[in-house]
Amino acid sequence: MKLTVFKNEKDIDQAAADSVIEVIKSNPEATIGLATGQTPVGLYQKLVQAHQNGKVSFKQVTTYNIDEYAGLAKDHPQSFYDFMKTHLFSKVDVPEENIHIPDGASSDLEAEAERYEAELEKAGQLDVQILSIGLNGHIGFNEPGHTLHAETHVVTLTEDTREVNSQAFSSLEDVPKKAITMGIGSMMKAKKIVFIAKGEAKASILKQAFKGPIDPLVPGSLLQLHPNLEVYLDESAAEYLK
Ligand SMILES: N[C@@H]1[C@@H](O)[C@H](O)[C@@H](COP(=O)(O)O)O[C@@H]1O
């Protein structure tokens, strides 16, 4: 694991974006796994800036989002598709047909999870996977539990996660109870993982994830097994890792 600690949030975003841009430069047809949440917003801004400055094109890039809420159609303002459209897709030249995200509005979620996993298998090893971590240690929506799934699956969100994520919704009741998420195995197949986390609220879970034992109760700890993991943190998030 290559850990880099930055003083300034903008520097984390730039360094993480540079790592993604490097992948696209060496392979314009790169496949990229994408994550949502507040953490990668700055990284997406830096990718947009690089695109606007003519430094990188997404024309031949293919993207695979790691998760989506169940019951929310793509055009729902709280869907992860809409989030990605706002922060990245509408601002770069990635073709719509190259964008992949589980369909949360599917009437058969289990079948949709299987379909998405088949797409991932067809794509093979993703060139880079962008990831962050939830306060309870979840990666994507792989929630803490005694067992973890390797492949894309339907998950029941924990009440903790629904509460944390309710900030984006008008009320807790509006937060979906289920989601479709790539499994830890699907994410771990990527050639490189660009992991970012910011802020003191994440410090304790990051210590458990990166210094503790590999434990399904801390899904992020599985990342320790990845051979090419880049971790970008600010000083407060890295408090117990220095
Ligand atoms: N499914 C996403 C995760 O992919 C993300 O890493 C996490 C942290 O979000 P934030 O970056 O806002 O702390 O929350 C969400 O639930």
The ligand as an SDF file (V2000), in Angstrom:
LIG
                    3D

 16 16  0  0  0  0  0  0  0  0999 V2000
  -21.8760    4.0490   -1.2920 N   0  0  0  0  0  0  0  0  0  0  0  0
  -21.1120    5.2170   -0.9540 C   0  0  0  0  0  0  0  0  0  0  0  0
  -19.6650    4.8640   -0.7540 C   0  0  0  0  0  0  0  0  0  0  0  0
  -19.1170    4.4820   -1.9900 O   0  0  0  0  0  0  0  0  0  0  0  0
  -18.9040    6.0200   -0.1560 C   0  0  0  0  0  0  0  0  0  0  0  0
  -17.5350    5.7240   -0.0470 O   0  0  0  0  0  0  0  0  0  0  0  0
  -19.4460    6.3350    1.2210 C   0  0  0  0  0  0  0  0  0  0  0  0
  -18.7640    7.5170    1.8910 C   0  0  0  0  0  0  0  0  0  0  0  0
  -19.2950    8.7270    1.4950 O   0  0  0  0  0  0  0  0  0  0  0  0
  -18.6070   10.1200    1.8210 P   0  0  0  0  0  0  0  0  0  0  0  0
  -17.4830   10.2490    0.8670 O   0  0  0  0  0  0  0  0  0  0  0  0
  -19.6870   11.1400    1.5560 O   0  0  0  0  0  0  0  0  0  0  0  0
  -18.1570   10.0680    3.2300 O   0  0  0  0  0  0  0  0  0  0  0  0
  -20.8330    6.5300    1.1970 O   0  0  0  0  0  0  0  0  0  0  0  0
  -21.7040    5.9880    0.2310 C   0  0  0  0  0  0  0  0  0  0  0  0
  -22.6330    5.3090    0.9650 O   0  0  0  0  0  0  0  0  0  0  0  0
  1  2  1  0
  2  3  1  0
  2 15  1  0
  3  4  1  0
  3  5  1  0
  5  6  1  0
  5  7  1  0
  7  8  1  0
  7 14  1  0
  8  9  1  0
  9 10  1  0
 10 11  2  0
 10 12  1  0
 10 13  1  0
 14 15  1  0
 15 16  1  0
M  END
$$$$
